[in-house]
């Protein structure tokens, strides 16, 4: 094949596939809850330190 020639037709790899399962959001929700608890705990610690209660 010389430069500029059209290459031969190739097989296609695109098309419909099986439906993909929807990933679970449970790990993300649990992670956000844990981070929220840690943030509230640290903030509470510093508030109590500022008020001389801890």
N, C-alpha and C positions, 0 to 999 in steps of 0.2 A: 504494500500500500504506500503510495507516495504522499507527500505533504499536500493537504487540501482535499484529499479524497474523503468521502463520507465513510465512516466505519460501518461494518455490518451490524445489523440489529442484534441487540443483546437481550437476554432474558430479563424479565422484570422481577424485582424483588419486593415491590410494593403491593399492597392489597389488604384486604380485611383480615384481621387476626381475631383470636378469641377475645372476648371482653375481659379487660383487666379488672381484678378485684380492687375495691376501694380500700385504701390503707386505713388502718385503725388510728383514731385520734387520741386514744386512751393514753399512750405514753407522753404525748405532748401536754395533755391536760394535767396529768400527774406531776410532770416536771414543773409546770407553771405554778401549781399549788404549793409544791415544796419550796420553790424559790420565794413565793409570796410569804410563806410561813417564816422562812429564814429572815427575810427583809423586815417583817413586822417584829420578830424577836430581837434583831439587832437594834432597830429603832427604839423599841421599848426599853432595851438595856440602857441606851444613851439617855433617854428621857428620865429613867429612874436615877441614873448617875448624876444628871443635871439637878434633880430635885433632892439629892442626897438621901435617897431612900434605899440605895443598894450599894 
